[in-house]
Amino acid sequence: MGVRKNHAILGARQLSAYFRSKGKILTVEEYVAATDVPIAPTYLIKYFKSYDLALEWTIKLDPTIVNDLRPAPPAPKAAPKPKPAPKAKVKKDDE
């Protein structure tokens, strides 16, 4: 196994643990703006050539990460209560 592949595997494991701690898979902009990343963006490019390839390696090593970190679907809204039918007016006969 080459050195680059070793770095890629170790880096993908670190990214997987980082994304799980954050609760979501970050976009490139979010990753670069974050200050607590496990791999600096320049080294990320060095090891993986691009952020997309880093995500592919992460998914390859941890296949359940996408399903685990997918946001939960919003709860369905409760159906509105039906309005009661209008009552029929009773006419009084005056005698």
N, CA, C and O atoms as a CHARMM CRD file, in Angstrom:
* protein
*
  380
    1    1 MET  N      0.84100  -1.16500   0.00000 PROA 1      0.00000
    2    1 MET  CA     0.00000   0.00000   0.00000 PROA 1      0.00000
    3    1 MET  C      0.89300   1.23700   0.00000 PROA 1      0.00000
    4    1 MET  O      1.84500   1.31700   0.77600 PROA 1      0.00000
    5    2 GLY  N      0.59600   2.17300  -0.84200 PROA 2      0.00000
    6    2 GLY  CA     1.41200   3.36900  -0.94900 PROA 2      0.00000
    7    2 GLY  C      1.16000   4.33700   0.19900 PROA 2      0.00000
    8    2 GLY  O      0.17300   4.22500   0.92500 PROA 2      0.00000
    9    3 VAL  N      2.06900   5.28000   0.34300 PROA 3      0.00000
   10    3 VAL  CA     1.96500   6.26700   1.41300 PROA 3      0.00000
   11    3 VAL  C      0.71400   7.11300   1.22900 PROA 3      0.00000
   12    3 VAL  O      0.01800   7.41400   2.19900 PROA 3      0.00000
   13    4 ARG  N      0.42300   7.50000  -0.01400 PROA 4      0.00000
   14    4 ARG  CA    -0.74200   8.34100  -0.26300 PROA 4      0.00000
   15    4 ARG  C     -2.02100   7.62300   0.15100 PROA 4      0.00000
   16    4 ARG  O     -2.92700   8.23300   0.71900 PROA 4      0.00000
   17    5 LYS  N     -2.09000   6.32300  -0.13700 PROA 5      0.00000
   18    5 LYS  CA    -3.28900   5.56700   0.21900 PROA 5      0.00000
   19    5 LYS  C     -3.42600   5.45400   1.73900 PROA 5      0.00000
   20    5 LYS  O     -4.53400   5.52500   2.27000 PROA 5      0.00000
   21    6 ASN  N     -2.30500   5.27800   2.43500 PROA 6      0.00000
   22    6 ASN  CA    -2.36000   5.23700   3.89700 PROA 6      0.00000
   23    6 ASN  C     -2.87900   6.55100   4.45800 PROA 6      0.00000
   24    6 ASN  O     -3.71800   6.56200   5.35800 PROA 6      0.00000
   25    7 HSD  N     -2.37700   7.66100   3.92100 PROA 7      0.00000
   26    7 HSD  CA    -2.84600   8.96900   4.36600 PROA 7      0.00000
   27    7 HSD  C     -4.33600   9.14100   4.05900 PROA 7      0.00000
   28    7 HSD  O     -5.08400   9.70000   4.86100 PROA 7      0.00000
   29    8 ALA  N     -4.74700   8.66400   2.91100 PROA 8      0.00000
   30    8 ALA  CA    -6.14400   8.79400   2.52100 PROA 8      0.00000
   31    8 ALA  C     -7.04400   7.99900   3.45700 PROA 8      0.00000
   32    8 ALA  O     -8.10500   8.48100   3.85400 PROA 8      0.00000
   33    9 ILE  N     -6.63500   6.79900   3.81000 PROA 9      0.00000
   34    9 ILE  CA    -7.46000   5.96700   4.70300 PROA 9      0.00000
   35    9 ILE  C     -7.53000   6.58100   6.08900 PROA 9      0.00000
   36    9 ILE  O     -8.61100   6.68800   6.66900 PROA 9      0.00000
   37   10 LEU  N     -6.38300   6.98700   6.62300 PROA 10     0.00000
   38   10 LEU  CA    -6.38500   7.60700   7.95000 PROA 10     0.00000
   39   10 LEU  C     -7.16800   8.91800   7.94300 PROA 10     0.00000
   40   10 LEU  O     -7.91100   9.21100   8.88000 PROA 10     0.00000
   41   11 GLY  N     -6.99600   9.70200   6.88300 PROA 11     0.00000
   42   11 GLY  CA    -7.71400  10.96400   6.77600 PROA 11     0.00000
   43   11 GLY  C     -9.21600  10.75800   6.66000 PROA 11     0.00000
   44   11 GLY  O     -9.99300  11.50600   7.25200 PROA 11     0.00000
   45   12 ALA  N     -9.62900   9.75100   5.90200 PROA 12     0.00000
   46   12 ALA  CA   -11.05900   9.48200   5.74500 PROA 12     0.00000
   47   12 ALA  C    -11.66900   9.04600   7.08000 PROA 12     0.00000
   48   12 ALA  O    -12.80500   9.40600   7.39000 PROA 12     0.00000
   49   13 ARG  N    -10.92700   8.28000   7.86100 PROA 13     0.00000
   50   13 ARG  CA   -11.42800   7.89300   9.19000 PROA 13     0.00000
   51   13 ARG  C    -11.56200   9.10100  10.10300 PROA 13     0.00000
   52   13 ARG  O    -12.52800   9.20500  10.85800 PROA 13     0.00000
   53   14 GLN  N    -10.59700  10.01900  10.04000 PROA 14     0.00000
   54   14 GLN  CA   -10.67100  11.23000  10.84500 PROA 14     0.00000
   55   14 GLN  C    -11.85100  12.09800  10.40500 PROA 14     0.00000
   56   14 GLN  O    -12.56700  12.65300  11.23800 PROA 14     0.00000
   57   15 LEU  N    -12.04600  12.20900   9.09100 PROA 15     0.00000
   58   15 LEU  CA   -13.17400  12.99700   8.59200 PROA 15     0.00000
   59   15 LEU  C    -14.50000  12.38600   9.01900 PROA 15     0.00000
   60   15 LEU  O    -15.43200  13.10100   9.38700 PROA 15     0.00000
   61   16 SER  N    -14.58100  11.06100   8.96800 PROA 16     0.00000
   62   16 SER  CA   -15.80800  10.38800   9.37200 PROA 16     0.00000
   63   16 SER  C    -16.12500  10.68600  10.83000 PROA 16     0.00000
   64   16 SER  O    -17.26300  11.01900  11.16100 PROA 16     0.00000
   65   17 ALA  N    -15.13300  10.57000  11.70300 PROA 17     0.00000
   66   17 ALA  CA   -15.34400  10.85600  13.12600 PROA 17     0.00000
   67   17 ALA  C    -15.70200  12.32400  13.33300 PROA 17     0.00000
   68   17 ALA  O    -16.54400  12.64400  14.17100 PROA 17     0.00000
   69   18 TYR  N    -15.06600  13.21800  12.57300 PROA 18     0.00000
   70   18 TYR  CA   -15.35000  14.65000  12.69400 PROA 18     0.00000
   71   18 TYR  C    -16.77900  14.97200  12.26300 PROA 18     0.00000
   72   18 TYR  O    -17.48900  15.70800  12.94800 PROA 18     0.00000
   73   19 PHE  N    -17.19800  14.41500  11.12100 PROA 19     0.00000
   74   19 PHE  CA   -18.55600  14.67600  10.63800 PROA 19     0.00000
   75   19 PHE  C    -19.58800  14.11800  11.60700 PROA 19     0.00000
   76   19 PHE  O    -20.62800  14.74000  11.82700 PROA 19     0.00000
   77   20 ARG  N    -19.31900  12.96500  12.18400 PROA 20     0.00000
   78   20 ARG  CA   -20.25700  12.39700  13.15900 PROA 20     0.00000
   79   20 ARG  C    -20.33800  13.27700  14.40000 PROA 20     0.00000
   80   20 ARG  O    -21.41500  13.43100  14.97500 PROA 20     0.00000
   81   21 SER  N    -19.21500  13.85700  14.82200 PROA 21     0.00000
   82   21 SER  CA   -19.25500  14.72900  15.99900 PROA 21     0.00000
   83   21 SER  C    -20.01600  16.01800  15.69600 PROA 21     0.00000
   84   21 SER  O    -20.66700  16.57700  16.57900 PROA 21     0.00000
   85   22 LYS  N    -19.93500  16.49200  14.45200 PROA 22     0.00000
   86   22 LYS  CA   -20.67200  17.69400  14.04500 PROA 22     0.00000
   87   22 LYS  C    -22.14700  17.40600  13.79600 PROA 22     0.00000
   88   22 LYS  O    -22.98300  18.30200  13.90900 PROA 22     0.00000
   89   23 GLY  N    -22.47300  16.15400  13.45800 PROA 23     0.00000
   90   23 GLY  CA   -23.86100  15.79600  13.20100 PROA 23     0.00000
   91   23 GLY  C    -24.29500  15.96900  11.76300 PROA 23     0.00000
   92   23 GLY  O    -25.46500  15.76000  11.44300 PROA 23     0.00000
   93   24 LYS  N    -23.37200  16.34800  10.88400 PROA 24     0.00000
   94   24 LYS  CA   -23.70500  16.48100   9.46900 PROA 24     0.00000
   95   24 LYS  C    -22.42200  16.47100   8.65500 PROA 24     0.00000
   96   24 LYS  O    -21.33200  16.66600   9.19200 PROA 24     0.00000
   97   25 ILE  N    -22.56100  16.24300   7.36000 PROA 25     0.00000
   98   25 ILE  CA   -21.42900  16.31400   6.44900 PROA 25     0.00000
   99   25 ILE  C    -21.32400  17.75500   5.96800 PROA 25     0.00000
  100   25 ILE  O    -22.26200  18.29200   5.38000 PROA 25     0.00000
  101   26 LEU  N    -20.18700  18.36900   6.22100 PROA 26     0.00000
  102   26 LEU  CA   -20.00800  19.77900   5.90900 PROA 26     0.00000
  103   26 LEU  C    -19.74100  19.99100   4.42200 PROA 26     0.00000
  104   26 LEU  O    -19.17500  19.12900   3.74900 PROA 26     0.00000
  105   27 THR  N    -20.15400  21.14400   3.92900 PROA 27     0.00000
  106   27 THR  CA   -19.80900  21.53700   2.56800 PROA 27     0.00000
  107   27 THR  C    -18.38000  22.06900   2.56600 PROA 27     0.00000
  108   27 THR  O    -17.77700  22.23600   3.62600 PROA 27     0.00000
  109   28 VAL  N    -17.84700  22.33100   1.39900 PROA 28     0.00000
  110   28 VAL  CA   -16.47600  22.83200   1.29300 PROA 28     0.00000
  111   28 VAL  C    -16.33100  24.15000   2.04800 PROA 28     0.00000
  112   28 VAL  O    -15.37400  24.34000   2.79800 PROA 28     0.00000
  113   29 GLU  N    -17.28000  25.05400   1.84700 PROA 29     0.00000
  114   29 GLU  CA   -17.21300  26.36000   2.48700 PROA 29     0.00000
  115   29 GLU  C    -17.26100  26.23300   4.00800 PROA 29     0.00000
  116   29 GLU  O    -16.51300  26.90400   4.71900 PROA 29     0.00000
  117   30 GLU  N    -18.15100  25.36300   4.50100 PROA 30     0.00000
  118   30 GLU  CA   -18.26100  25.16400   5.94600 PROA 30     0.00000
  119   30 GLU  C    -16.98300  24.54600   6.50500 PROA 30     0.00000
  120   30 GLU  O    -16.53900  24.90500   7.59500 PROA 30     0.00000
  121   31 TYR  N    -16.39600  23.61600   5.75600 PROA 31     0.00000
  122   31 TYR  CA   -15.18700  22.94600   6.21700 PROA 31     0.00000
  123   31 TYR  C    -14.01300  23.92800   6.29100 PROA 31     0.00000
  124   31 TYR  O    -13.25700  23.92000   7.26200 PROA 31     0.00000
  125   32 VAL  N    -13.86300  24.76300   5.27500 PROA 32     0.00000
  126   32 VAL  CA   -12.76200  25.72400   5.25700 PROA 32     0.00000
  127   32 VAL  C    -12.94500  26.76400   6.35700 PROA 32     0.00000
  128   32 VAL  O    -11.96700  27.20500   6.96000 PROA 32     0.00000
  129   33 ALA  N    -14.19100  27.15900   6.62200 PROA 33     0.00000
  130   33 ALA  CA   -14.45000  28.18000   7.64000 PROA 33     0.00000
  131   33 ALA  C    -14.31900  27.63100   9.06100 PROA 33     0.00000
  132   33 ALA  O    -14.08900  28.40000   9.99400 PROA 33     0.00000
  133   34 ALA  N    -14.45800  26.33300   9.24100 PROA 34     0.00000
  134   34 ALA  CA   -14.37900  25.74400  10.57700 PROA 34     0.00000
  135   34 ALA  C    -12.94200  25.83300  11.09200 PROA 34     0.00000
  136   34 ALA  O    -11.98200  25.71600  10.33100 PROA 34     0.00000
  137   35 THR  N    -12.82400  26.04300  12.39400 PROA 35     0.00000
  138   35 THR  CA   -11.49700  26.17700  12.99400 PROA 35     0.00000
  139   35 THR  C    -11.03300  24.90400  13.69100 PROA 35     0.00000
  140   35 THR  O     -9.87400  24.80900  14.09400 PROA 35     0.00000
  141   36 ASP  N    -11.91100  23.93800  13.83600 PROA 36     0.00000
  142   36 ASP  CA   -11.56200  22.72600  14.57800 PROA 36     0.00000
  143   36 ASP  C    -11.48100  21.48900  13.69200 PROA 36     0.00000
  144   36 ASP  O    -11.74700  20.37700  14.14900 PROA 36     0.00000
  145   37 VAL  N    -11.11500  21.67700  12.42300 PROA 37     0.00000
  146   37 VAL  CA   -11.06000  20.55000  11.48700 PROA 37     0.00000
  147   37 VAL  C     -9.86700  19.64600  11.80900 PROA 37     0.00000
  148   37 VAL  O     -8.82100  20.13600  12.23500 PROA 37     0.00000
  149   38 PRO  N    -10.01600  18.32400  11.60700 PROA 38     0.00000
  150   38 PRO  CA    -8.91400  17.42200  11.91400 PROA 38     0.00000
  151   38 PRO  C     -7.77600  17.48000  10.89500 PROA 38     0.00000
  152   38 PRO  O     -6.62700  17.19500  11.23200 PROA 38     0.00000
  153   39 ILE  N     -8.09100  17.84800   9.65200 PROA 39     0.00000
  154   39 ILE  CA    -7.09200  17.94800   8.59700 PROA 39     0.00000
  155   39 ILE  C     -7.21800  19.34100   7.98100 PROA 39     0.00000
  156   39 ILE  O     -8.30400  19.73700   7.55800 PROA 39     0.00000
  157   40 ALA  N     -6.12700  20.07300   7.93100 PROA 40     0.00000
  158   40 ALA  CA    -6.14600  21.40200   7.32300 PROA 40     0.00000
  159   40 ALA  C     -6.53300  21.27300   5.85200 PROA 40     0.00000
  160   40 ALA  O     -6.18000  20.29000   5.20100 PROA 40     0.00000
  161   41 PRO  N     -7.25700  22.25900   5.32600 PROA 41     0.00000
  162   41 PRO  CA    -7.69600  22.17300   3.92700 PROA 41     0.00000
  163   41 PRO  C     -6.55000  21.95900   2.92900 PROA 41     0.00000
  164   41 PRO  O     -6.74100  21.27900   1.92000 PROA 41     0.00000
  165   42 THR  N     -5.37100  22.52100   3.18800 PROA 42     0.00000
  166   42 THR  CA    -4.26300  22.32500   2.25400 PROA 42     0.00000
  167   42 THR  C     -3.79600  20.86300   2.24900 PROA 42     0.00000
  168   42 THR  O     -3.47000  20.32200   1.19300 PROA 42     0.00000
  169   43 TYR  N     -3.76200  20.23300   3.41000 PROA 43     0.00000
  170   43 TYR  CA    -3.38200  18.83100   3.46800 PROA 43     0.00000
  171   43 TYR  C     -4.49400  17.93500   2.92700 PROA 43     0.00000
  172   43 TYR  O     -4.23000  16.85900   2.39000 PROA 43     0.00000
  173   44 LEU  N     -5.71500  18.38000   3.07100 PROA 44     0.00000
  174   44 LEU  CA    -6.83800  17.63300   2.50400 PROA 44     0.00000
  175   44 LEU  C     -6.68700  17.53700   0.98500 PROA 44     0.00000
  176   44 LEU  O     -6.90700  16.47800   0.39700 PROA 44     0.00000
  177   45 ILE  N     -6.31300  18.64500   0.36300 PROA 45     0.00000
  178   45 ILE  CA    -6.08500  18.65600  -1.08400 PROA 45     0.00000
  179   45 ILE  C     -4.86300  17.80100  -1.42200 PROA 45     0.00000
  180   45 ILE  O     -4.85100  17.11300  -2.44300 PROA 45     0.00000
  181   46 LYS  N     -3.84200  17.84200  -0.57400 PROA 46     0.00000
  182   46 LYS  CA    -2.62500  17.05800  -0.83300 PROA 46     0.00000
  183   46 LYS  C     -2.91300  15.56000  -0.79800 PROA 46     0.00000
  184   46 LYS  O     -2.42100  14.81200  -1.64200 PROA 46     0.00000
  185   47 TYR  N     -3.71200  15.12100   0.17900 PROA 47     0.00000
  186   47 TYR  CA    -3.98700  13.69200   0.33500 PROA 47     0.00000
  187   47 TYR  C     -5.05800  13.18500  -0.62600 PROA 47     0.00000
  188   47 TYR  O     -4.96200  12.06400  -1.12600 PROA 47     0.00000
  189   48 PHE  N     -6.08300  14.00600  -0.88700 PROA 48     0.00000
  190   48 PHE  CA    -7.23800  13.53000  -1.65300 PROA 48     0.00000
  191   48 PHE  C     -7.40500  14.18100  -3.01700 PROA 48     0.00000
  192   48 PHE  O     -8.21300  13.71200  -3.81900 PROA 48     0.00000
  193   49 LYS  N     -6.67400  15.23500  -3.30100 PROA 49     0.00000
  194   49 LYS  CA    -6.73500  15.98000  -4.56700 PROA 49     0.00000
  195   49 LYS  C     -7.94900  16.90600  -4.66000 PROA 49     0.00000
  196   49 LYS  O     -7.88600  17.91000  -5.36900 PROA 49     0.00000
  197   50 SER  N     -9.04000  16.60700  -3.97400 PROA 50     0.00000
  198   50 SER  CA   -10.19300  17.51000  -3.92800 PROA 50     0.00000
  199   50 SER  C    -11.07700  17.12300  -2.74800 PROA 50     0.00000
  200   50 SER  O    -10.96500  16.02700  -2.19900 PROA 50     0.00000
  201   51 TYR  N    -11.94800  18.03800  -2.37400 PROA 51     0.00000
  202   51 TYR  CA   -12.85700  17.77400  -1.25300 PROA 51     0.00000
  203   51 TYR  C    -13.85900  16.67800  -1.62300 PROA 51     0.00000
  204   51 TYR  O    -14.23300  15.86200  -0.78000 PROA 51     0.00000
  205   52 ASP  N    -14.28900  16.66500  -2.87900 PROA 52     0.00000
  206   52 ASP  CA   -15.24300  15.63500  -3.31500 PROA 52     0.00000
  207   52 ASP  C    -14.64500  14.23200  -3.20500 PROA 52     0.00000
  208   52 ASP  O    -15.32900  13.29200  -2.80200 PROA 52     0.00000
  209   53 LEU  N    -13.38200  14.09800  -3.56000 PROA 53     0.00000
  210   53 LEU  CA   -12.72900  12.79800  -3.42100 PROA 53     0.00000
  211   53 LEU  C    -12.56000  12.41900  -1.95200 PROA 53     0.00000
  212   53 LEU  O    -12.63100  11.24200  -1.59900 PROA 53     0.00000
  213   54 ALA  N    -12.33900  13.40900  -1.10400 PROA 54     0.00000
  214   54 ALA  CA   -12.24900  13.13100   0.33800 PROA 54     0.00000
  215   54 ALA  C    -13.58100  12.57600   0.84400 PROA 54     0.00000
  216   54 ALA  O    -13.60900  11.64200   1.64500 PROA 54     0.00000
  217   55 LEU  N    -14.68100  13.15800   0.37000 PROA 55     0.00000
  218   55 LEU  CA   -15.99800  12.64700   0.77300 PROA 55     0.00000
  219   55 LEU  C    -16.23100  11.24400   0.22500 PROA 55     0.00000
  220   55 LEU  O    -16.82000  10.40500   0.90600 PROA 55     0.00000
  221   56 GLU  N    -15.77600  10.98100  -1.00100 PROA 56     0.00000
  222   56 GLU  CA   -15.92300   9.63200  -1.55900 PROA 56     0.00000
  223   56 GLU  C    -15.16100   8.60500  -0.73100 PROA 56     0.00000
  224   56 GLU  O    -15.67500   7.52100  -0.45900 PROA 56     0.00000
  225   57 TRP  N    -13.92900   8.94300  -0.32500 PROA 57     0.00000
  226   57 TRP  CA   -13.15200   8.03500   0.51700 PROA 57     0.00000
  227   57 TRP  C    -13.84400   7.83200   1.86100 PROA 57     0.00000
  228   57 TRP  O    -13.87900   6.71900   2.38500 PROA 57     0.00000
  229   58 THR  N    -14.38900   8.90300   2.41300 PROA 58     0.00000
  230   58 THR  CA   -15.07400   8.80400   3.70000 PROA 58     0.00000
  231   58 THR  C    -16.28100   7.88400   3.58900 PROA 58     0.00000
  232   58 THR  O    -16.51300   7.05300   4.46700 PROA 58     0.00000
  233   59 ILE  N    -17.04300   8.02800   2.52100 PROA 59     0.00000
  234   59 ILE  CA   -18.22400   7.18100   2.32500 PROA 59     0.00000
  235   59 ILE  C    -17.80900   5.73600   2.04100 PROA 59     0.00000
  236   59 ILE  O    -18.49800   4.79800   2.43900 PROA 59     0.00000
  237   60 LYS  N    -16.68200   5.56400   1.35300 PROA 60     0.00000
  238   60 LYS  CA   -16.19400   4.22400   1.05300 PROA 60     0.00000
  239   60 LYS  C    -15.78600   3.49100   2.33800 PROA 60     0.00000
  240   60 LYS  O    -16.04400   2.29600   2.48300 PROA 60     0.00000
  241   61 LEU  N    -15.15200   4.20800   3.26200 PROA 61     0.00000
  242   61 LEU  CA   -14.70200   3.58300   4.50900 PROA 61     0.00000
  243   61 LEU  C    -15.79400   3.50400   5.56900 PROA 61     0.00000
  244   61 LEU  O    -15.74400   2.64400   6.44800 PROA 61     0.00000
  245   62 ASP  N    -16.77700   4.39200   5.49400 PROA 62     0.00000
  246   62 ASP  CA   -17.87900   4.40000   6.46200 PROA 62     0.00000
  247   62 ASP  C    -19.18900   4.52800   5.67900 PROA 62     0.00000
  248   62 ASP  O    -19.74900   5.62100   5.59400 PROA 62     0.00000
  249   63 PRO  N    -19.68400   3.42200   5.10400 PROA 63     0.00000
  250   63 PRO  CA   -20.84700   3.50200   4.20800 PROA 63     0.00000
  251   63 PRO  C    -22.13100   3.98100   4.88400 PROA 63     0.00000
  252   63 PRO  O    -23.03100   4.47000   4.20100 PROA 63     0.00000
  253   64 THR  N    -22.23700   3.85500   6.18700 PROA 64     0.00000
  254   64 THR  CA   -23.49300   4.23400   6.85200 PROA 64     0.00000
  255   64 THR  C    -23.53800   5.70100   7.24300 PROA 64     0.00000
  256   64 THR  O    -24.54500   6.15700   7.78500 PROA 64     0.00000
  257   65 ILE  N    -22.48000   6.44700   6.98400 PROA 65     0.00000
  258   65 ILE  CA   -22.42900   7.83100   7.44700 PROA 65     0.00000
  259   65 ILE  C    -23.49900   8.69800   6.78400 PROA 65     0.00000
  260   65 ILE  O    -24.06200   9.57800   7.43500 PROA 65     0.00000
  261   66 VAL  N    -23.78200   8.47000   5.52900 PROA 66     0.00000
  262   66 VAL  CA   -24.76600   9.29400   4.82600 PROA 66     0.00000
  263   66 VAL  C    -26.15100   9.08800   5.43000 PROA 66     0.00000
  264   66 VAL  O    -26.86900  10.05600   5.67900 PROA 66     0.00000
  265   67 ASN  N    -26.52900   7.83400   5.66500 PROA 67     0.00000
  266   67 ASN  CA   -27.84400   7.56900   6.23400 PROA 67     0.00000
  267   67 ASN  C    -27.93000   8.01600   7.68800 PROA 67     0.00000
  268   67 ASN  O    -28.97700   8.49000   8.13000 PROA 67     0.00000
  269   68 ASP  N    -26.84100   7.87000   8.43100 PROA 68     0.00000
  270   68 ASP  CA   -26.86100   8.25900   9.84100 PROA 68     0.00000
  271   68 ASP  C    -26.96500   9.77000  10.01800 PROA 68     0.00000
  272   68 ASP  O    -27.61000  10.24200  10.95400 PROA 68     0.00000
  273   69 LEU  N    -26.33900  10.52600   9.13000 PROA 69     0.00000
  274   69 LEU  CA   -26.30700  11.98000   9.28100 PROA 69     0.00000
  275   69 LEU  C    -27.33100  12.70700   8.43000 PROA 69     0.00000
  276   69 LEU  O    -27.36800  13.93800   8.42000 PROA 69     0.00000
  277   70 ARG  N    -28.15800  11.96600   7.72200 PROA 70     0.00000
  278   70 ARG  CA   -29.21900  12.59600   6.92900 PROA 70     0.00000
  279   70 ARG  C    -30.19800  13.27000   7.89000 PROA 70     0.00000
  280   70 ARG  O    -30.60100  12.66300   8.88200 PROA 70     0.00000
  281   71 PRO  N    -30.58300  14.50800   7.61100 PROA 71     0.00000
  282   71 PRO  CA   -31.53000  15.17100   8.50700 PROA 71     0.00000
  283   71 PRO  C    -32.86500  14.42900   8.52600 PROA 71     0.00000
  284   71 PRO  O    -33.33400  13.92900   7.50300 PROA 71     0.00000
  285   72 ALA  N    -33.45600  14.37300   9.70600 PROA 72     0.00000
  286   72 ALA  CA   -34.73900  13.69200   9.85100 PROA 72     0.00000
  287   72 ALA  C    -35.80700  14.46000   9.08800 PROA 72     0.00000
  288   72 ALA  O    -35.79800  15.69100   9.08700 PROA 72     0.00000
  289   73 PRO  N    -36.72100  13.75700   8.44100 PROA 73     0.00000
  290   73 PRO  CA   -37.78700  14.46800   7.73400 PROA 73     0.00000
  291   73 PRO  C    -38.67400  15.19400   8.73100 PROA 73     0.00000
  292   73 PRO  O    -38.88400  14.71400   9.84500 PROA 73     0.00000
  293   74 PRO  N    -39.19000  16.34200   8.33800 PROA 74     0.00000
  294   74 PRO  CA   -40.04000  17.08300   9.26100 PROA 74     0.00000
  295   74 PRO  C    -41.29800  16.28600   9.59800 PROA 74     0.00000
  296   74 PRO  O    -41.84000  15.56300   8.76200 PROA 74     0.00000
  297   75 ALA  N    -41.74000  16.43600  10.82300 PROA 75     0.00000
  298   75 ALA  CA   -42.93600  15.72000  11.26000 PROA 75     0.00000
  299   75 ALA  C    -44.14100  16.23000  10.47000 PROA 75     0.00000
  300   75 ALA  O    -44.27400  17.43400  10.25100 PROA 75     0.00000
  301   76 PRO  N    -45.00800  15.32900  10.04700 PROA 76     0.00000
  302   76 PRO  CA   -46.17700  15.79200   9.29200 PROA 76     0.00000
  303   76 PRO  C    -47.08200  16.63900  10.18400 PROA 76     0.00000
  304   76 PRO  O    -47.24400  16.38000  11.37700 PROA 76     0.00000
  305   77 LYS  N    -47.64700  17.63500   9.57400 PROA 77     0.00000
  306   77 LYS  CA   -48.54300  18.51000  10.32000 PROA 77     0.00000
  307   77 LYS  C    -49.84300  17.76600  10.61000 PROA 77     0.00000
  308   77 LYS  O    -50.32600  16.97800   9.79600 PROA 77     0.00000
  309   78 ALA  N    -50.38900  18.03500  11.77600 PROA 78     0.00000
  310   78 ALA  CA   -51.65100  17.40800  12.14700 PROA 78     0.00000
  311   78 ALA  C    -52.75400  17.95500  11.24200 PROA 78     0.00000
  312   78 ALA  O    -52.79100  19.14500  10.92700 PROA 78     0.00000
  313   79 ALA  N    -53.63100  17.07500  10.84100 PROA 79     0.00000
  314   79 ALA  CA   -54.73700  17.49100   9.98400 PROA 79     0.00000
  315   79 ALA  C    -55.65100  18.42000  10.77900 PROA 79     0.00000
  316   79 ALA  O    -55.93100  18.16500  11.95000 PROA 79     0.00000
  317   80 PRO  N    -56.10600  19.47600  10.15900 PROA 80     0.00000
  318   80 PRO  CA   -56.99000  20.38200  10.89200 PROA 80     0.00000
  319   80 PRO  C    -58.29800  19.67800  11.24300 PROA 80     0.00000
  320   80 PRO  O    -58.80700  18.84700  10.49100 PROA 80     0.00000
  321   81 LYS  N    -58.80900  20.03300  12.38500 PROA 81     0.00000
  322   81 LYS  CA   -60.07400  19.42200  12.81000 PROA 81     0.00000
  323   81 LYS  C    -61.18600  19.91800  11.90400 PROA 81     0.00000
  324   81 LYS  O    -61.24400  21.10200  11.56900 PROA 81     0.00000
  325   82 PRO  N    -62.06200  19.01700  11.51100 PROA 82     0.00000
  326   82 PRO  CA   -63.16600  19.46600  10.65400 PROA 82     0.00000
  327   82 PRO  C    -64.11500  20.35900  11.45900 PROA 82     0.00000
  328   82 PRO  O    -64.36900  20.13800  12.64200 PROA 82     0.00000
  329   83 LYS  N    -64.61600  21.36100  10.77200 PROA 83     0.00000
  330   83 LYS  CA   -65.55000  22.27600  11.43500 PROA 83     0.00000
  331   83 LYS  C    -66.88900  21.56800  11.58700 PROA 83     0.00000
  332   83 LYS  O    -67.30400  20.82000  10.70100 PROA 83     0.00000
  333   84 PRO  N    -67.56100  21.80200  12.70500 PROA 84     0.00000
  334   84 PRO  CA   -68.86400  21.15500  12.88200 PROA 84     0.00000
  335   84 PRO  C    -69.86400  21.69000  11.84800 PROA 84     0.00000
  336   84 PRO  O    -69.81300  22.85300  11.44800 PROA 84     0.00000
  337   85 ALA  N    -70.75700  20.81900  11.43900 PROA 85     0.00000
  338   85 ALA  CA   -71.76400  21.20000  10.45000 PROA 85     0.00000
  339   85 ALA  C    -72.69600  22.24400  11.07100 PROA 85     0.00000
  340   85 ALA  O    -73.04500  22.14700  12.24700 PROA 85     0.00000
  341   86 PRO  N    -73.08900  23.22200  10.29000 PROA 86     0.00000
  342   86 PRO  CA   -73.99200  24.24300  10.85300 PROA 86     0.00000
  343   86 PRO  C    -75.33100  23.59900  11.23200 PROA 86     0.00000
  344   86 PRO  O    -75.87000  22.75200  10.52000 PROA 86     0.00000
  345   87 LYS  N    -75.83500  24.03700  12.37700 PROA 87     0.00000
  346   87 LYS  CA   -77.10600  23.47900  12.85100 PROA 87     0.00000
  347   87 LYS  C    -78.26000  24.08900  12.07000 PROA 87     0.00000
  348   87 LYS  O    -78.24700  25.27200  11.73000 PROA 87     0.00000
  349   88 ALA  N    -79.23000  23.27900  11.80200 PROA 88     0.00000
  350   88 ALA  CA   -80.41000  23.76300  11.07900 PROA 88     0.00000
  351   88 ALA  C    -81.23600  24.62000  12.01700 PROA 88     0.00000
  352   88 ALA  O    -81.46000  24.26400  13.17400 PROA 88     0.00000
  353   89 LYS  N    -81.68600  25.75800  11.49900 PROA 89     0.00000
  354   89 LYS  CA   -82.49600  26.64700  12.32300 PROA 89     0.00000
  355   89 LYS  C    -83.92800  26.14400  12.38000 PROA 89     0.00000
  356   89 LYS  O    -84.53100  25.78600  11.36800 PROA 89     0.00000
  357   90 VAL  N    -84.43500  26.13000  13.56100 PROA 90     0.00000
  358   90 VAL  CA   -85.81100  25.65100  13.76400 PROA 90     0.00000
  359   90 VAL  C    -86.73400  26.85700  13.74700 PROA 90     0.00000
  360   90 VAL  O    -86.50800  27.81700  14.48400 PROA 90     0.00000
  361   91 LYS  N    -87.77600  26.82200  12.91300 PROA 91     0.00000
  362   91 LYS  CA   -88.74100  27.91100  12.85400 PROA 91     0.00000
  363   91 LYS  C    -89.85300  27.62600  13.86100 PROA 91     0.00000
  364   91 LYS  O    -90.39400  26.52200  13.93300 PROA 91     0.00000
  365   92 LYS  N    -90.16100  28.63100  14.61100 PROA 92     0.00000
  366   92 LYS  CA   -91.24300  28.47700  15.59300 PROA 92     0.00000
  367   92 LYS  C    -92.54600  28.98400  14.95300 PROA 92     0.00000
  368   92 LYS  O    -92.58400  30.04200  14.32300 PROA 92     0.00000
  369   93 ASP  N    -93.60400  28.19200  15.13700 PROA 93     0.00000
  370   93 ASP  CA   -94.92100  28.60900  14.65000 PROA 93     0.00000
  371   93 ASP  C    -95.62600  29.34000  15.75400 PROA 93     0.00000
  372   93 ASP  O    -95.83500  28.76900  16.82500 PROA 93     0.00000
  373   94 ASP  N    -96.00600  30.59100  15.53900 PROA 94     0.00000
  374   94 ASP  CA   -96.76000  31.34700  16.52900 PROA 94     0.00000
  375   94 ASP  C    -98.23600  31.06200  16.37400 PROA 94     0.00000
  376   94 ASP  O    -98.79200  31.20400  15.28500 PROA 94     0.00000
  377   95 GLU  N    -98.85300  30.67100  17.42800 PROA 95     0.00000
  378   95 GLU  CA  -100.28700  30.37300  17.36000 PROA 95     0.00000
  379   95 GLU  C   -101.08400  31.38200  18.06100 PROA 95     0.00000
  380   95 GLU  O   -102.31000  31.28200  18.10000 PROA 95     0.00000
